[in-house]
Amino acid sequence: MSCNLTLSQDHDGRRLDRTLRSLWPEVPLSAIMRALRKGEVRLNSARVREPGTRVSAGQSLYVPWEAPGTPSEERPARRGTVPILWRGERALIVNKPADLLVQPDVKGGDSVITRVWAMMEGEAASGSHSPGYRPAAVHRLDRNTTGVLAVALRGDALRALEALFKERRVSKRYLAIVVGCAPDSSKLKSHGDAWEVDAPLLKDAEANIVRVSREGQSARTRCRRLAGGGELSLMSVELLTGRTHQARVHLAHIGCPILGDRKYGSFEANRRWKGQAKRPMLHAFELEFPASLPPALSELAGRTFRAPLPEDMQKIIEGMGNDVLRLEVGQV
């Protein structure tokens, strides 16, 4: 079981590991990295072991897996779709549901990207997409975080979007239901009616946990209380950097942990609300793109995309008894 294909213009200039991930999203990252280490991946017949190797259009790529889209007994039945908020020629904006990974963690596993790929199978077969290219997620959301997610439909858009997110030119805003309403002012900088958390974060990959540490990477989060004031509050959270678990750790750090967060949250509050808050009450509410963008992203220039609040968060907000919290999502 192997595959040899010619890379299209969609892959020109991309890193090899990202090319492999976009072509074979159902293959676990660990399996891809193992194949690279063992020299089982080849470009123009030459073994390539470096994940960061840049590929070129027209190169022959050999891998020890079946061709993209090949039917397999191991491939599970389709598990559903993902809600589409907007679709252009080069990008897709979806509303990610809870309890769903962005990328599969096992071969054939369910995920946002494999659902998107399945939704567009017919289009790929009809030639509306370049051969050997699959839609790819541009950024990540935790399994149980809902909301706006950008997916690239073309290679040039993927490269441009990756650069845009790396340069932090895309504004990312979340909504979070947190425990309490009075953050620790000693850990904040005031910005009018908003606060900024500036606390470096250190990731323990083995334990899959993140903590505030002087030895960590710079991390900045801006937050503003929209409503509430009793046991729970609704917070607007803007990520000024993009670290793993950033919103969850920073909100816990200032004394306003996210309701339902079993890793960084309040045990007592989670116990009281366990029937309603079965996950961290965190929603990727908004993605805002700058007005000036390269040609590959012209259809996204100046656009803002918002995802409606999921039902579980909406029910808790309505139960808080504050009229401000009943605003339509577009007004928050």
Secondary structure, DSSP 8 states (H G I E B T S, - for coil): --EEEE--GGGTT-BHHHHHHHH-TTS-HHHHHHHHHTT--EETTEE---TT-B--TT-EEEESS--TT---TTS--------EEEE-SSEEEEEE-SS--SS-SSTT---HHHHHHHHTHHHHHHTSS-TT---EESS---TT-EEEEEEESSHHHHHHHHHHHHTT-SEEEEEEEEE-S---GGG-EEETTEEEEE--EEEETTTTEEEE-TTSB--EEEEEEEEE-SSEEEEEEEESS--TTHHHHHHHHTT--BTT-TTTS-HHHHHHTTTT--S--EEEEEEE--S---GGGGGGTT-EEE----HHHHHHHHHTT-GGGGS-GGG-
